[in-house]
Amino acid sequence: MTDHSTFLIHHPYSPPAGFAAPQPGVFKASTVFFPNVAAMRQFEWKDKTAYTYGLHGTPTTYTLEERLCALEGGAQCLLVPSGLAAIATVSLALLKAGDEVLIPDNAYGPNKVLAEGELARWGISHRFYDAMQPADLTAKIGQNTRLVWLEAAGSVTLEFPDLVQQVAICKAAGVLCALDNTWGAGLAFAPFDLHPGASPALSVDVSIHALTKYPSGGGDVLMGSVVTRDAALHMQLKLCHMRLGLGVAANDAEAVLRGLPSLALRYKAHDDTTRALAQWSLTRPEFAQVLHPALPGSAGHRHWQHLCHQGSGGAAGLFSVIFKPCYSQLQVDQFCDALELFKIGYSWGGPISLVMPYELARMRPTWPSHLKAGTLVRFSIGLEAVTDLQKDLAQALKQLV
């Protein structure tokens, strides 16, 4: 080869094998080379024994998938572009026209909107059940119910359900159950072993995780995962995943891999600061109620205590407050605007603390009986010093007078 352009494309050098470093290599590819036609026809991407196309996996994504399986206690993992994509993949793979899906009334809002939008248009019905009343779940499982979504703790209001009983109800009815395990992060409890030591293990069928949150830890990555233990169920999900053309960028996978080694340390730091601020908030006269699973007065505290103390005893980095009714929505908004360290933004699990006011009356058909009247604000606690965050909250509360 004498032409420079050809020579630079087909340069024969290959670096020596055996390079080892703290972080896995980043492999970027759409096209994957096969050594010969026979290999092309024999290579199989479904079982991760070979590489066929970048969308089906690279050494980088395979490595991340295996580490996430280890984190959550699963056997197989799929990576998708966001937590919501993980939810959508599960629902699209497991439901068809005429089926019904049940969703907790306190679930992550976009899961409910997906059911009300695309799923409904495709002939898949849905109903919402009271996550804090197992009897309501039992009563609503019907002959067309094919999937039950679970969430612990509930979005925004942070009720902690009797997850063990919910899973047992689904098993008894022969209905698949999928858990949004983003809050627990694979650390607070083991979704595939809810009764440690019991045989057979009480397990959710699917655990989805917004890796955007704690595993990434930087507030700069969008990614989700779908973890299973059952090989046949995994293949059903994987084929749907392939047909939808879902993939993740290698550099995003690298960022999550970089965050995983410090996940447990960061999760505990978020947790410790959150508990301290939640306890402090109980002393503030402006708040009618403080919502956090580790507080004895919060809905489902006993369930959190039973399940999570089998694991790390973690309680994540979220808590919410309900301002007394004497404070208007405008005043609460001004409180949020007055915060300096807390930034107004969605999501959580990053280094910077966040605040978000919610109009709960628009999110629920009826006001939950266990919640006091008022305006709800959710805090996502970052990695700042607890004393600085407490001072910031105190100075912003002064704006309410």
Secondary structure, DSSP 8 states (H G I E B T S, - for coil): ---HHHHHHS------S----SS------SB---SSHHHHHH--TTTTSS--BGGG--HHHHHHHHHHHHHHT-SEEEEESSHHHHHHHHHHHH--TT-EEEEETTS-HHHHHHIIIIIHHTT-EEEEE-TT-HHHHHHH--TTEEEEEEESS-TTT-----HHHHHHHHHHHT-EEEEE-TTTTTTSS-TT-SSTT-SS----SEEEEETTTTTT-SS----EEEEES-HHHHHHHHHHHHHTT----HHHHHHHHHHGGGHHHHHHHHHHHHHHHHHHHTT-TTEEEEE-TTSTTSTTHHHHHHHHTTTT---TTEEEEEE-TTS-HHHHHHHHHH-SSSEE-S--SSSS-EEEEE-HHHHSSS--TTS-SSEEEEEE--SS-HHHHHHHHHHHHGGG-
